[in-house]
């Protein structure tokens, strides 16, 4: 399977609607192929819902949306059993989590108990209702958003949940020329009918299986471990990157290499993904925050200090 062509086709269909965000779309496609979840730190109105709907059409997958609010209950996410007076039985009513691409909008507005309802779904790809387990559709990807500006009626996502997201990105406002192009291209109505499916869930699974064969040399694997290890001993970090982060960066780099048409990973692949994969998992101490050092700046330091392993020789089996 040509992973590079598949990623290019998905991106081309998505960009029929989403203008000027090619680098973000590419990262989300990487996350889909890596079977990972995405956290969007973003403002209202920048196209998050439109992006999820568009990319789900291109992927040939179902999409759903949950608006997180303070009174949202876990059963509003995963579903519940409801008593049917006519039959005298309890019937299962599945929640909106039973989809392929789930937009969890403003996830930090829900109470921690409700936020944790997604943990099992994100980690195990299953949900539990009254002690019975139900597998989620394949593929299953959570694209969650949180508003980085408002703090009223919001709850900080726990570190355990942040660690479940493969990447964190921001859409951001478009440039003036991109916004003008968006107005000309979309007009008064978003024409989702012009977006076509270029793949399906079964093909995505085959792509994920093929990506597993992308070669990671011992040197590149050691570089990933050195980067995450350096965050754990950094004097300005309360918490560094977990072993789950190492696995995420390893998996993401393999997908990135395949999307570049290679069957081997280079240190540059790792560097390109270090910020979206690692940054949201790092917690600076109070001294770093007081001096204006955030997680991004500290990660830049780590990337500058940890030497990269030499690039592996090309195997001659590029995609």
Secondary structure, DSSP 8 states (H G I E B T S, - for coil): --HHHHHHHHHHHHTTTS-S-HHHHHHHHHHHHTT-EEEEE--TTSSHHHHHHHHHHHHT--EEEEE--TT--THHHHEEEEEETTTTEEEEEE-TTSSSEEEEETGGGS-HHHHTHHHHHHHHSEEEETTEEEE--SS-EEEEEE-SS--TT-----HHHHTTEEEEE------HHHHHHHHHHHTTS--GGG------HHHHHHHHHHHTTSB--HHHHHHHHHHHHHHHH-TTEEE---HHHHHHHHHHHHHHHHHTT-SB--HHHHHHHHHHHHGGG-EE-HHHHHTT--HHHHHHHHHHHS---------S---
